[in-house]
Amino acid sequence: MLGGTEFVGRAVTDAALQRGWEVTVFHRGRHAPPPGVTALTGDRTTGAPGLAALAEDGREWDLVVDTWSGAPAAVRDAARLLSGRAGHFSYVSSRSVYAYPAAAGLDEDGPLVAGASPGDGDVPYDRAKRGGELAALDAFGDRALLARAGLIIGPGENIGRLPWWLNRIARGGPVIAPGAPGTELQYIDARDLAGWLLDAAARGLHGAYNTVSRPGHATMGELLAACVAATGSDAELRWTDADILRAAGAEPWSDLPIWLPPGELYDTLHRGGHTKAHAAGLRCRPVGETVADTWSWLRALGGTAPRRPDRPAVGLAPELEAKLLAL
């Protein structure tokens, strides 16, 4: 596991350990590795010197999983190093690699963005992920699996979207709920993604798969109702029209995480094609389970979720929520 100490990487590591697999975690040492793994430390953003521990380790592996989302040189260098020592390479990519706007129902054959070159430094997320895909394919060919995930939530989330809703609803009282309760969502629980990755790799699957739920696996109303139920709060959901939210300056996705109003961005993020991965065994647990387990995880941390330093904070500012509630 390249990484393996946070969110999706940790979910993959935990799932492999639960299966009784032997797991090696190669990470930068910023977070404690899970108990039961063999840990190797290095910073692959520094090139060959940062990969020394991995290069000097003489073992071979059946599977490598990589979740890298930065400059693709890190994927290239690790994949090339391991191509002769690993049987399969699974890269957690993103549906962001499709050219925008992605039409509703777009499958894996849709048009793609240009991938960033491995030598590029700070590049946009979509080009970095496509560059990572190309690096994985270059090193492993038909032994590479590209899992194009969409919105990922669940225990361990270090972006803050579902944790923000849970903490806000736990405080109770009137809560701005965006748009209409029937707005359909598309996402995946990190644990479902992890389990499918391991199953798919064991079967030798390769190529690209959109690893997301079906559109409408849950609605915004069901998600927020599950937050109310999990927290046991007295929150009152105040459903507010998208035009009112826009007029007040409330931004979809950032101020009101997960939610998007109808339009190109909504179709791109919440209506992607999903049938190939589901035909290959992907199963998505009920939204209530994802929400309840995320709340239990948050409570164990004292309510404050970890947050990636390269991602901005999300959530509606209290003063803006007060303004909207007063309308």
Backbone bond lengths (Angstrom), bond angles and torsions (degrees), N, CA, C in turn:
res aa  C-N    CA-C-N  psi(-1)  N-CA   C-N-CA  omega(-1)  CA-C   N-CA-C  phi
1 M - - - 1.447 - - 1.523 108.93 -
2 L 1.345 116.25 119.60 1.457 120.55 176.06 1.519 106.71 -88.29
3 G 1.311 116.52 106.50 1.463 121.84 -168.36 1.517 107.54 103.78
4 G 1.322 116.11 -125.76 1.456 119.52 171.29 1.502 116.81 93.19
5 T 1.337 117.79 7.48 1.460 118.98 -178.62 1.528 113.14 -111.38
6 E 1.341 118.18 -9.98 1.452 120.69 -179.87 1.524 111.09 -135.84
7 F 1.299 116.82 149.82 1.458 129.22 171.55 1.526 113.44 38.28
8 V 1.340 118.62 -112.71 1.463 119.76 -173.38 1.522 110.94 -63.69
9 G 1.330 117.56 -44.58 1.455 119.94 178.30 1.510 112.35 -59.91
10 R 1.318 116.29 -40.31 1.469 119.78 178.24 1.526 110.51 -68.19
11 A 1.330 117.05 -37.43 1.460 119.62 178.06 1.530 110.80 -63.27
12 V 1.328 117.18 -40.04 1.460 120.87 177.50 1.529 110.34 -64.57
13 T 1.333 116.19 -45.94 1.462 120.52 179.90 1.524 110.92 -60.67
14 D 1.323 116.64 -46.98 1.467 120.18 179.83 1.528 111.35 -61.08
15 A 1.324 116.73 -42.01 1.464 120.37 -178.98 1.525 110.79 -64.91
16 A 1.323 116.62 -39.90 1.471 119.68 178.82 1.528 110.85 -66.12
17 L 1.327 116.79 -42.08 1.464 119.94 178.24 1.521 111.42 -63.54
18 Q 1.324 116.79 -38.27 1.462 120.35 178.96 1.525 111.83 -63.84
19 R 1.310 116.48 -25.32 1.461 120.90 178.19 1.525 112.01 -84.97
20 G 1.322 116.17 -3.74 1.447 119.73 -177.99 1.512 114.08 83.40
21 W 1.332 117.47 14.60 1.451 121.26 179.36 1.523 110.19 -77.38
22 E 1.315 116.06 152.44 1.459 121.57 172.73 1.531 108.16 -85.10
23 V 1.321 116.47 126.82 1.462 120.93 -171.96 1.530 110.40 -123.66
24 T 1.311 114.86 130.93 1.456 122.07 170.44 1.519 108.13 -109.49
25 V 1.313 117.01 130.50 1.460 122.53 178.68 1.524 108.48 -111.13
26 F 1.330 115.92 122.27 1.464 121.06 174.42 1.526 107.23 -106.90
27 H 1.348 116.34 114.08 1.466 119.16 -173.33 1.521 110.12 -145.55
28 R 1.339 114.88 174.43 1.462 120.18 -174.72 1.519 113.84 -86.71
29 G 1.302 117.29 -5.78 1.455 120.35 177.34 1.514 114.43 85.93
30 R 1.324 117.53 13.16 1.469 120.19 -179.54 1.522 112.16 -79.27
31 H 1.325 116.32 -22.64 1.465 121.44 -179.89 1.523 107.98 -135.52
32 A 1.307 115.40 151.14 1.463 119.56 -179.22 1.525 110.14 -66.86
33 P 1.325 117.99 134.80 1.460 119.83 176.59 1.525 110.56 -71.52
34 P 1.329 117.69 156.02 1.457 120.24 179.02 1.526 111.39 -62.82
35 P 1.325 117.56 145.89 1.466 119.54 175.22 1.528 110.72 -59.28
36 G 1.308 115.93 142.39 1.445 120.12 175.66 1.517 115.45 97.53
37 V 1.348 117.88 -3.69 1.456 120.17 179.86 1.520 110.30 -101.42
38 T 1.318 116.06 161.84 1.461 122.12 166.13 1.522 106.63 -90.83
39 A 1.317 117.90 123.34 1.461 121.20 -174.81 1.519 111.17 -105.47
40 L 1.325 115.60 130.95 1.454 123.85 171.22 1.517 107.16 -119.31
41 T 1.326 117.11 140.63 1.465 120.49 -174.73 1.524 110.72 -118.61
42 G 1.335 114.63 136.34 1.460 120.72 176.54 1.509 109.73 -179.51
43 D 1.318 115.34 160.43 1.462 121.33 -179.37 1.515 108.53 -114.77
44 R 1.317 117.00 101.42 1.461 119.10 -173.82 1.518 113.55 -75.48
45 T 1.320 117.77 -3.82 1.466 118.88 173.45 1.524 111.24 -71.81
46 T 1.324 117.07 -12.43 1.466 120.96 -179.97 1.525 112.65 -95.36
47 G 1.348 117.27 7.90 1.456 120.33 179.06 1.515 112.76 79.76
48 A 1.321 115.68 -147.91 1.466 121.44 -174.16 1.527 113.69 -55.16
49 P 1.341 119.57 -42.72 1.477 117.75 179.30 1.524 112.99 -58.87
50 G 1.322 117.12 -36.24 1.456 119.96 -179.20 1.506 113.60 -73.17
51 L 1.331 117.25 -15.77 1.461 121.95 179.74 1.521 112.61 -98.79
52 A 1.331 116.69 7.85 1.462 120.35 -173.21 1.522 112.55 -56.41
53 A 1.318 117.45 -44.82 1.465 119.74 -177.58 1.521 111.16 -62.31
54 L 1.325 116.85 -35.53 1.456 121.21 179.26 1.528 110.37 -74.93
55 A 1.326 116.25 -38.52 1.466 120.11 179.93 1.523 111.62 -67.04
56 E 1.329 116.01 -37.10 1.457 120.53 -176.21 1.520 113.31 -80.81
57 D 1.328 116.60 -17.22 1.460 120.33 177.63 1.531 107.97 -74.97
58 G 1.300 117.36 126.29 1.456 120.29 -172.60 1.510 115.78 -87.36
59 R 1.317 118.23 2.03 1.459 119.87 -173.70 1.532 112.72 -78.39
60 E 1.343 113.99 165.46 1.452 121.74 172.71 1.524 108.29 -118.56
61 W 1.336 115.35 156.22 1.462 120.57 -177.55 1.522 110.26 -130.02
62 D 1.322 115.11 150.28 1.465 120.08 175.04 1.525 111.06 -74.48
63 L 1.326 116.24 -33.87 1.459 120.70 -172.33 1.519 110.42 -145.37
64 V 1.338 115.12 139.82 1.462 122.29 169.37 1.523 107.56 -118.64
65 V 1.327 116.87 135.93 1.460 121.79 173.79 1.518 108.11 -120.25
66 D 1.333 115.60 133.42 1.461 121.87 -177.69 1.518 108.94 -130.61
67 T 1.326 117.24 131.11 1.469 121.76 179.33 1.525 111.92 -112.62
68 W 1.311 119.05 11.42 1.458 123.16 -171.47 1.529 112.40 -55.02
69 S 1.351 116.39 137.30 1.462 120.55 -179.07 1.519 113.13 -125.82
70 G 1.332 117.62 7.70 1.451 120.56 178.93 1.520 111.62 -97.75
71 A 1.324 116.21 -153.16 1.458 121.50 -179.01 1.526 110.18 -54.16
72 P 1.341 117.51 133.29 1.469 119.66 -171.73 1.517 115.90 -70.27
73 A 1.321 118.67 -6.81 1.462 119.54 176.28 1.526 110.93 -57.12
74 A 1.335 117.19 -33.34 1.461 120.24 -179.44 1.521 111.02 -65.45
75 V 1.327 116.75 -38.27 1.462 120.08 176.56 1.521 109.85 -69.49
76 R 1.318 117.13 -45.54 1.467 121.24 -179.31 1.520 111.88 -56.68
77 D 1.337 115.86 -50.30 1.463 119.14 -174.28 1.527 111.56 -65.82
78 A 1.328 117.12 -43.61 1.465 119.68 -179.88 1.524 110.96 -68.19
79 A 1.336 117.19 -41.79 1.464 120.14 -178.16 1.527 111.05 -65.30
80 R 1.315 117.02 -41.52 1.471 119.53 178.23 1.529 111.14 -64.44
81 L 1.314 115.64 -40.37 1.461 119.88 179.55 1.524 111.35 -62.06
82 L 1.333 116.16 -36.30 1.459 120.59 -172.21 1.525 113.44 -98.80
83 S 1.312 118.40 -4.62 1.468 119.99 -172.76 1.526 113.25 -59.47
84 G 1.329 117.19 -31.79 1.458 119.94 178.49 1.514 113.86 -94.17
85 R 1.333 116.35 0.78 1.474 120.39 -176.48 1.520 112.70 -122.24
86 A 1.320 117.36 3.93 1.466 121.05 -179.24 1.519 109.11 -137.82
87 G 1.314 115.47 145.41 1.454 119.63 -177.55 1.504 114.55 -81.90
88 H 1.345 117.12 -28.08 1.460 120.69 -170.94 1.523 108.47 -151.60
89 F 1.321 116.36 148.01 1.466 121.64 -179.11 1.526 108.71 -130.52
90 S 1.322 116.46 117.94 1.462 121.24 177.34 1.519 109.27 -107.72
91 Y 1.322 116.14 122.65 1.460 121.63 -179.16 1.521 108.96 -111.34
92 V 1.334 115.81 121.81 1.460 120.47 177.05 1.522 107.41 -81.26
93 S 1.310 114.71 101.78 1.454 121.65 -178.58 1.526 109.32 -98.71
94 S 1.307 117.10 -148.79 1.464 121.44 -174.33 1.520 109.61 -154.63
95 R 1.320 115.69 149.20 1.462 119.49 172.27 1.528 111.15 -68.86
96 S 1.312 117.94 -5.69 1.460 120.95 174.39 1.532 112.24 -65.80
97 V 1.332 117.70 -13.05 1.467 119.41 179.70 1.525 111.96 -72.17
98 Y 1.334 118.52 -12.52 1.459 119.98 177.71 1.528 109.99 -79.11
99 A 1.324 115.44 141.79 1.462 120.16 179.03 1.528 109.61 -60.31
100 Y 1.320 115.28 136.28 1.466 120.67 -178.29 1.531 109.76 -88.25
101 P 1.333 117.67 140.32 1.462 127.14 -3.54 1.522 111.86 -82.34
102 A 1.316 115.95 144.27 1.458 121.62 176.25 1.524 108.20 -90.35
103 A 1.297 117.18 121.98 1.459 120.99 -177.21 1.523 111.13 -65.02
104 A 1.323 115.95 151.19 1.456 120.61 175.95 1.522 109.59 -55.27
105 G 1.334 116.15 133.45 1.453 121.06 178.86 1.506 115.04 83.01
106 L 1.336 118.10 3.83 1.462 120.95 -177.51 1.523 110.51 -57.41
107 D 1.343 116.26 130.69 1.460 119.63 -179.64 1.524 110.79 -99.43
108 E 1.313 115.89 -169.00 1.464 121.27 -171.84 1.523 113.62 -69.45
109 D 1.324 117.91 -10.84 1.458 121.13 179.29 1.528 112.44 -92.05
110 G 1.329 117.44 5.88 1.454 120.68 -178.79 1.518 112.70 -66.57
111 P 1.349 116.91 161.55 1.469 120.70 179.80 1.523 111.41 -63.48
112 L 1.340 115.12 144.18 1.459 122.00 -174.05 1.521 111.22 -115.98
113 V 1.326 115.57 157.77 1.454 120.67 172.47 1.521 109.07 -73.72
114 A 1.320 115.76 163.64 1.457 119.73 174.85 1.520 108.78 -74.39
115 G 1.304 116.46 132.69 1.462 119.86 179.87 1.512 111.61 -76.00
116 A 1.315 116.04 141.41 1.456 120.24 174.99 1.522 109.33 -65.30
117 S 1.319 116.36 146.88 1.458 120.74 176.40 1.526 109.28 -75.80
118 P 1.323 118.19 148.01 1.469 120.20 -179.17 1.519 113.78 -54.79
119 G 1.343 117.00 -29.45 1.450 119.06 -179.28 1.511 114.65 -79.54
120 D 1.336 117.08 -8.91 1.468 120.13 179.56 1.515 110.41 -70.03
121 G 1.305 116.18 146.87 1.457 120.58 179.67 1.513 111.57 -90.49
122 D 1.318 116.95 -111.86 1.459 122.53 -178.27 1.520 109.17 -74.65
123 V 1.329 117.13 111.15 1.459 121.92 -176.89 1.524 109.56 -128.39
124 P 1.332 118.14 158.48 1.467 120.17 177.53 1.521 111.83 -58.16
125 Y 1.321 114.94 151.89 1.460 121.48 -174.95 1.525 112.45 -55.76
126 D 1.339 117.44 -43.84 1.462 119.33 -175.77 1.521 111.39 -64.77
127 R 1.323 117.59 -41.99 1.463 120.99 179.45 1.532 111.35 -71.23
128 A 1.339 116.66 -33.75 1.462 119.45 176.94 1.523 110.90 -64.57
129 K 1.311 116.82 -44.29 1.465 120.02 -179.81 1.522 111.33 -66.05
130 R 1.333 117.39 -41.44 1.467 118.52 177.49 1.528 110.15 -66.06
131 G 1.321 117.47 -38.12 1.449 119.74 175.22 1.511 112.31 -61.47
132 G 1.336 116.62 -38.34 1.460 120.54 175.63 1.518 111.72 -63.48
133 E 1.326 116.72 -40.70 1.471 119.63 176.21 1.526 111.33 -58.84
134 L 1.328 115.79 -47.81 1.461 119.80 -178.02 1.523 111.46 -63.07
135 A 1.332 116.26 -37.10 1.465 119.83 178.34 1.525 110.93 -65.95
136 A 1.332 116.57 -40.50 1.461 120.53 178.20 1.525 110.89 -64.55
137 L 1.327 116.54 -43.10 1.463 120.59 179.83 1.529 111.09 -66.74
138 D 1.325 116.73 -37.61 1.460 120.68 -179.78 1.534 111.05 -61.65
139 A 1.330 116.69 -39.77 1.461 120.32 -176.33 1.525 112.79 -85.08
140 F 1.345 117.59 -35.51 1.468 120.07 -171.54 1.526 114.12 -115.47
141 G 1.331 118.36 -12.12 1.460 119.74 177.19 1.513 112.71 55.78
142 D 1.336 116.40 -127.12 1.470 119.78 -178.57 1.522 113.18 -79.93
143 R 1.327 116.25 15.01 1.474 120.77 169.89 1.530 110.42 -104.89
144 A 1.332 116.32 11.77 1.467 120.90 -178.84 1.525 110.27 -108.60
145 L 1.318 115.42 132.69 1.457 123.30 176.52 1.521 108.18 -111.94
146 L 1.325 117.23 129.67 1.463 122.53 -179.97 1.520 108.39 -111.38
147 A 1.323 116.60 107.74 1.464 121.75 -179.58 1.520 108.45 -94.71
148 R 1.326 117.21 101.49 1.463 122.08 -177.84 1.525 109.61 -88.43
149 A 1.309 113.98 89.80 1.466 120.28 -178.84 1.526 110.21 -80.35
150 G 1.305 115.20 160.06 1.461 121.13 172.08 1.521 108.34 -106.05
151 L 1.319 116.24 -130.23 1.452 121.63 175.21 1.531 109.00 -66.25
152 I 1.331 116.52 127.16 1.465 121.57 179.20 1.524 108.41 -115.18
153 I 1.318 116.50 127.25 1.461 121.31 177.43 1.524 108.35 -132.19
154 G 1.342 116.05 -179.16 1.451 120.81 178.29 1.514 111.89 121.42
155 P 1.326 117.19 177.35 1.469 120.92 178.47 1.521 110.90 -54.59
156 G 1.322 115.52 139.48 1.451 120.49 -179.50 1.508 114.16 93.48
157 E 1.323 118.02 -4.38 1.466 120.06 -175.34 1.527 111.40 -58.59
158 N 1.327 115.74 125.11 1.464 120.50 -179.89 1.530 112.49 -113.88
159 I 1.334 115.58 21.68 1.464 121.24 173.38 1.526 109.97 -99.66
160 G 1.343 116.17 -36.22 1.457 120.46 172.30 1.507 116.17 105.78
161 R 1.323 118.76 4.25 1.466 119.66 -173.52 1.529 112.56 -70.32
162 L 1.331 116.96 -64.74 1.464 118.66 178.13 1.529 111.51 -65.89
163 P 1.339 119.91 -38.68 1.464 118.41 175.72 1.520 113.21 -57.25
164 W 1.337 117.93 -36.02 1.464 118.53 179.05 1.519 110.45 -64.70
165 W 1.322 118.08 -47.00 1.463 119.96 179.41 1.531 111.34 -60.25
166 L 1.317 117.08 -42.97 1.459 119.61 -179.39 1.526 111.44 -62.77
167 N 1.312 117.77 -46.03 1.461 120.14 -179.59 1.522 111.86 -66.69
168 R 1.341 116.13 -38.91 1.469 118.01 179.09 1.518 110.82 -66.30
169 I 1.302 118.22 -45.46 1.462 121.03 -178.85 1.524 110.80 -68.49
170 A 1.316 117.35 -32.53 1.469 119.95 178.01 1.515 111.73 -62.27
171 R 1.344 117.64 -28.87 1.471 120.22 178.77 1.524 111.83 -71.47
172 G 1.328 117.40 -17.99 1.445 121.83 173.90 1.510 113.95 78.65
173 G 1.341 114.49 -173.70 1.452 120.53 -178.91 1.515 111.79 78.61
174 P 1.347 116.81 -173.57 1.464 120.25 178.12 1.527 110.82 -64.82
175 V 1.317 115.83 134.31 1.469 122.12 -178.50 1.527 108.09 -129.03
176 I 1.328 116.83 128.53 1.454 120.28 175.24 1.522 109.05 -66.97
177 A 1.339 115.48 121.52 1.461 122.12 175.51 1.522 107.04 -112.06
178 P 1.326 118.09 125.40 1.462 119.73 -168.81 1.526 114.77 -83.45
179 G 1.329 114.35 139.65 1.453 120.48 172.87 1.512 113.23 68.39
180 A 1.329 115.61 -135.22 1.463 121.98 -178.27 1.521 110.05 -112.60
181 P 1.330 117.54 143.73 1.476 119.49 -178.02 1.524 113.37 -62.80
182 G 1.338 117.58 -22.78 1.456 120.11 -178.63 1.519 114.86 -84.97
183 T 1.342 117.56 4.60 1.460 120.48 179.58 1.526 109.96 -61.00
184 E 1.328 116.39 123.22 1.462 120.85 -175.51 1.526 111.40 -79.86
185 L 1.326 115.23 141.62 1.458 121.98 -179.34 1.529 110.36 -115.69
186 Q 1.323 114.62 152.36 1.462 121.56 173.06 1.526 107.59 -131.82
187 Y 1.319 116.77 127.77 1.461 121.29 -176.14 1.518 107.75 -162.61
188 I 1.321 116.01 -174.70 1.461 120.03 170.92 1.520 108.95 -148.08
189 D 1.308 115.86 141.04 1.461 122.38 171.53 1.527 107.27 -73.12
190 A 1.331 116.86 133.21 1.466 120.87 -177.44 1.523 111.76 -55.09
191 R 1.322 117.80 -32.68 1.458 120.94 -178.56 1.531 111.43 -71.74
192 D 1.349 116.93 -33.85 1.461 120.00 176.55 1.521 110.48 -70.57
193 L 1.325 116.20 -38.47 1.458 120.30 175.13 1.527 110.44 -61.79
194 A 1.326 116.86 -45.02 1.463 121.10 -178.78 1.522 111.64 -62.60
195 G 1.314 116.65 -46.12 1.461 119.76 -179.42 1.516 112.14 -62.78
196 W 1.333 116.17 -41.24 1.462 119.12 179.35 1.525 110.91 -66.35
197 L 1.329 117.48 -40.89 1.463 120.63 178.81 1.520 111.58 -56.11
198 L 1.323 116.33 -45.60 1.455 119.81 -178.56 1.526 111.55 -68.07
199 D 1.324 116.45 -40.96 1.463 119.56 177.19 1.527 110.97 -62.95
200 A 1.338 115.56 -45.10 1.461 120.33 -177.06 1.524 111.06 -64.30
201 A 1.323 116.32 -41.99 1.461 119.94 179.39 1.521 110.77 -64.99
202 A 1.328 117.06 -40.90 1.458 120.46 179.31 1.525 111.66 -62.53
203 R 1.333 116.07 -28.13 1.467 121.32 178.40 1.520 112.29 -88.50
204 G 1.332 116.41 -4.82 1.454 119.92 179.29 1.507 114.79 77.12
205 L 1.338 118.15 21.92 1.464 119.73 178.36 1.521 110.18 -65.98
206 H 1.307 115.61 148.64 1.463 119.56 179.30 1.523 108.83 -144.85
207 G 1.329 115.12 169.88 1.451 119.83 -177.35 1.517 111.54 88.20
208 A 1.334 115.39 -169.60 1.475 121.64 -172.42 1.523 111.83 -94.93
209 Y 1.337 114.46 140.19 1.465 122.55 175.42 1.524 108.56 -138.76
210 N 1.326 116.13 132.01 1.461 120.34 172.14 1.527 108.09 -79.71
211 T 1.312 116.38 104.33 1.467 120.51 -174.98 1.527 109.52 -95.00
212 V 1.324 114.58 80.69 1.463 122.71 -178.96 1.521 108.61 -140.26
213 S 1.315 115.76 163.15 1.456 120.16 173.49 1.527 109.15 -69.99
214 R 1.306 116.27 170.56 1.454 118.07 169.90 1.530 108.01 -68.26
215 P 1.330 119.40 150.95 1.465 119.99 173.31 1.537 109.51 -59.28
216 G 1.305 116.26 131.97 1.455 119.29 -178.37 1.514 114.10 85.72
217 H 1.332 117.36 11.64 1.474 119.40 173.35 1.533 109.16 -54.03
218 A 1.319 115.64 -33.06 1.464 122.27 170.89 1.524 107.37 -145.45
219 T 1.305 116.13 162.65 1.459 121.66 173.53 1.524 109.11 -109.69
220 M 1.325 115.35 166.61 1.462 118.97 176.88 1.521 110.47 -61.24
221 G 1.326 116.17 -37.50 1.457 119.56 178.32 1.521 112.23 -64.06
222 E 1.334 116.63 -41.92 1.459 120.29 179.29 1.525 111.12 -66.91
223 L 1.325 116.89 -38.41 1.459 120.31 178.45 1.524 111.10 -61.88
224 L 1.340 116.24 -49.46 1.467 118.94 -176.92 1.523 111.42 -71.66
225 A 1.319 117.78 -34.27 1.472 119.68 175.18 1.525 110.22 -63.40
226 A 1.333 116.85 -37.18 1.465 120.10 176.97 1.523 110.96 -65.56
227 C 1.349 116.94 -34.82 1.467 120.38 175.96 1.529 110.79 -64.53
228 V 1.325 116.67 -41.75 1.468 120.63 177.81 1.526 109.67 -62.43
229 A 1.326 116.54 -45.32 1.466 120.20 -178.21 1.525 111.33 -65.80
230 A 1.324 117.10 -43.20 1.467 120.05 -176.69 1.518 111.53 -66.02
231 T 1.322 116.97 -40.95 1.461 120.59 -176.88 1.523 112.92 -82.72
232 G 1.329 116.86 -18.95 1.457 120.42 -178.10 1.507 113.29 67.60
233 S 1.322 117.28 25.62 1.465 120.82 -175.28 1.526 111.08 -85.72
234 D 1.332 114.25 172.15 1.464 120.14 176.35 1.526 110.93 -99.82
235 A 1.318 116.60 24.90 1.463 121.10 -176.91 1.525 111.23 -58.23
236 E 1.320 114.55 139.34 1.464 122.10 176.29 1.526 107.42 -112.75
237 L 1.330 116.64 113.54 1.457 120.73 -177.67 1.527 109.85 -77.35
238 R 1.323 116.41 120.77 1.463 122.94 178.31 1.533 108.47 -104.17
239 W 1.320 116.24 95.29 1.458 120.13 -178.44 1.522 109.86 -69.25
240 T 1.325 114.69 126.77 1.458 121.38 -171.10 1.518 110.14 -126.53
241 D 1.333 116.11 131.05 1.451 122.18 -176.09 1.530 111.73 -60.91
242 A 1.330 115.07 145.71 1.463 120.40 -177.56 1.522 112.31 -59.86
243 D 1.324 117.85 -36.15 1.465 120.11 -179.54 1.523 111.18 -65.51
244 I 1.313 116.66 -37.12 1.469 120.18 178.21 1.523 110.04 -67.25
245 L 1.308 116.14 -41.18 1.464 120.17 178.72 1.525 111.11 -62.35
246 R 1.332 116.17 -45.15 1.465 119.97 179.79 1.523 110.88 -62.16
247 A 1.338 116.44 -44.16 1.460 120.40 -177.56 1.524 111.61 -62.08
248 A 1.318 116.29 -30.86 1.476 120.28 -179.56 1.526 111.89 -84.66
249 G 1.329 117.40 -8.09 1.463 120.54 179.69 1.507 114.65 92.90
250 A 1.326 118.31 13.31 1.458 121.81 178.44 1.523 109.44 -83.55
251 E 1.317 116.89 122.67 1.455 121.83 -175.10 1.535 111.64 -92.71
252 P 1.338 116.79 130.26 1.463 119.00 172.09 1.529 109.99 -59.23
253 W 1.317 115.65 154.96 1.465 124.83 173.43 1.528 113.02 72.44
254 S 1.333 118.42 -46.67 1.462 119.89 -178.56 1.522 111.16 -91.01
255 D 1.341 118.07 -55.70 1.463 120.43 177.32 1.521 111.22 -74.57
256 L 1.310 116.34 -33.76 1.468 122.13 -178.47 1.525 107.57 -123.15
257 P 1.325 116.31 81.14 1.467 121.30 -169.93 1.521 113.16 -55.36
258 I 1.324 114.74 146.43 1.463 125.43 176.23 1.526 111.88 80.15
259 W 1.329 117.30 -35.24 1.465 121.18 -174.20 1.522 112.99 -82.18
260 L 1.342 114.77 140.45 1.457 122.37 171.20 1.522 108.54 -139.09
261 P 1.335 118.09 141.82 1.462 120.23 174.93 1.527 109.87 -75.97
262 P 1.325 118.02 164.58 1.463 120.30 178.63 1.519 111.65 -56.89
263 G 1.346 115.36 145.07 1.456 119.99 -179.90 1.519 110.78 147.85
264 E 1.333 116.27 -171.16 1.463 121.04 -176.52 1.517 112.90 -60.47
265 L 1.338 116.65 -44.02 1.458 119.32 -178.26 1.524 111.03 -66.57
266 Y 1.326 116.39 -38.34 1.468 120.35 176.83 1.527 110.44 -61.31
267 D 1.329 117.17 -47.51 1.460 120.26 179.51 1.525 111.19 -61.51
268 T 1.340 116.13 -38.66 1.458 120.70 -178.93 1.519 111.92 -64.96
269 L 1.336 116.77 -42.43 1.468 120.44 -171.92 1.528 114.48 -96.74
270 H 1.319 117.45 -23.40 1.463 118.40 -174.75 1.528 114.83 -121.68
271 R 1.338 117.22 5.52 1.461 118.45 -178.39 1.531 111.99 -136.25
272 G 1.306 116.96 34.26 1.462 120.91 -179.15 1.518 112.86 -73.57
273 G 1.327 115.47 157.63 1.457 120.31 175.02 1.526 110.75 -64.32
274 H 1.322 116.26 143.38 1.464 120.09 -173.49 1.520 113.37 -137.96
275 T 1.323 118.03 -6.45 1.460 120.08 -166.28 1.529 113.68 -68.11
276 K 1.326 118.58 -33.40 1.464 120.54 -177.03 1.520 111.41 -63.14
277 A 1.341 116.73 -47.74 1.464 120.03 -179.59 1.522 111.27 -66.47
278 H 1.320 117.29 -38.38 1.465 119.58 -179.59 1.525 110.65 -68.87
279 A 1.334 117.11 -35.76 1.465 119.69 175.26 1.522 110.88 -65.61
280 A 1.352 115.17 -24.57 1.467 120.43 178.62 1.520 112.17 -93.91
281 G 1.331 117.64 15.91 1.454 120.53 170.20 1.509 117.35 104.89
282 L 1.333 119.28 0.67 1.460 119.62 179.74 1.526 110.51 -66.43
283 R 1.322 116.31 129.98 1.455 122.19 176.60 1.524 108.73 -129.54
284 C 1.323 116.23 140.22 1.464 121.50 -175.62 1.518 109.73 -118.51
285 R 1.310 115.90 126.00 1.459 121.34 -177.12 1.521 110.79 -70.95
286 P 1.334 118.50 162.60 1.468 121.65 179.81 1.523 111.69 -62.30
287 V 1.321 115.42 149.18 1.462 119.96 -178.21 1.519 111.23 -60.84
288 G 1.330 118.07 -35.69 1.459 120.22 -179.84 1.514 112.84 -60.30
289 E 1.329 116.82 -35.34 1.464 120.71 178.58 1.525 110.36 -69.51
290 T 1.330 116.76 -44.07 1.466 120.21 178.77 1.518 110.82 -60.45
291 V 1.319 116.82 -45.18 1.463 121.07 -177.77 1.531 110.84 -66.74
292 A 1.332 117.16 -47.09 1.462 120.25 -177.78 1.527 111.21 -63.03
293 D 1.320 117.38 -41.41 1.463 120.25 -179.72 1.529 111.14 -69.22
294 T 1.322 116.92 -35.26 1.463 119.62 177.03 1.520 110.48 -66.70
295 W 1.319 117.24 -38.10 1.463 120.55 177.86 1.532 110.83 -66.20
296 S 1.316 116.88 -41.49 1.471 119.64 177.38 1.523 110.88 -61.43
297 W 1.318 116.70 -42.09 1.471 121.28 177.66 1.528 110.69 -63.47
298 L 1.331 116.51 -44.01 1.469 120.39 179.37 1.526 111.34 -61.56
299 R 1.316 116.01 -44.20 1.468 119.86 -179.52 1.523 111.05 -61.84
300 A 1.318 116.21 -37.66 1.470 119.72 178.63 1.517 111.67 -64.85
301 L 1.342 116.23 -23.18 1.464 121.02 178.30 1.522 112.65 -94.49
302 G 1.321 116.77 4.32 1.456 119.97 -177.43 1.516 113.37 81.81
303 G 1.324 117.16 13.86 1.460 121.02 175.40 1.510 115.37 95.00
304 T 1.313 118.55 -10.56 1.465 121.44 -178.05 1.520 109.95 -107.10
305 A 1.335 115.53 114.45 1.454 120.21 -179.24 1.520 110.40 -82.41
306 P 1.322 118.12 150.06 1.466 120.27 173.20 1.523 109.15 -65.86
307 R 1.314 116.57 153.00 1.466 119.75 179.96 1.513 110.63 -137.11
308 R 1.308 115.10 132.69 1.456 119.87 177.63 1.525 110.24 -62.61
309 P 1.321 117.83 132.64 1.462 119.80 -177.57 1.513 113.54 -69.46
310 D 1.341 117.43 -17.06 1.464 120.14 -179.22 1.521 112.86 -92.37
311 R 1.321 117.60 6.19 1.463 121.04 178.84 1.528 109.54 -120.05
312 P 1.325 117.84 139.41 1.470 120.28 -179.74 1.522 111.62 -71.97
313 A 1.312 115.04 157.40 1.462 120.02 175.41 1.529 109.28 -66.44
314 V 1.321 116.07 151.23 1.464 121.18 179.48 1.523 109.03 -122.73
315 G 1.332 115.60 162.35 1.454 120.64 175.28 1.514 112.98 119.59
316 L 1.307 115.06 150.44 1.457 122.65 -177.72 1.525 110.44 -75.03
317 A 1.328 115.85 127.61 1.461 120.58 178.67 1.529 109.58 -63.28
318 P 1.337 118.69 139.44 1.465 120.92 -177.59 1.519 113.24 -55.51
319 E 1.334 118.11 -38.00 1.461 120.22 -178.66 1.528 111.00 -68.15
320 L 1.340 117.12 -34.98 1.459 119.59 178.89 1.534 109.73 -73.78
321 E 1.311 116.80 -37.14 1.466 118.66 176.10 1.520 110.40 -63.77
322 A 1.309 118.08 -41.56 1.460 121.61 178.42 1.523 110.39 -61.17
323 K 1.322 116.78 -40.91 1.466 120.88 178.38 1.521 110.58 -62.04
324 L 1.329 116.78 -43.39 1.456 120.08 -179.68 1.531 111.92 -68.49
325 L 1.314 117.14 -39.25 1.464 120.13 179.47 1.519 112.13 -66.60
326 A 1.326 116.25 -23.74 1.466 119.93 -179.34 1.528 113.25 -82.47
327 L 1.337 116.63 -12.01 1.474 120.00 -178.06 1.521 111.52 -68.23
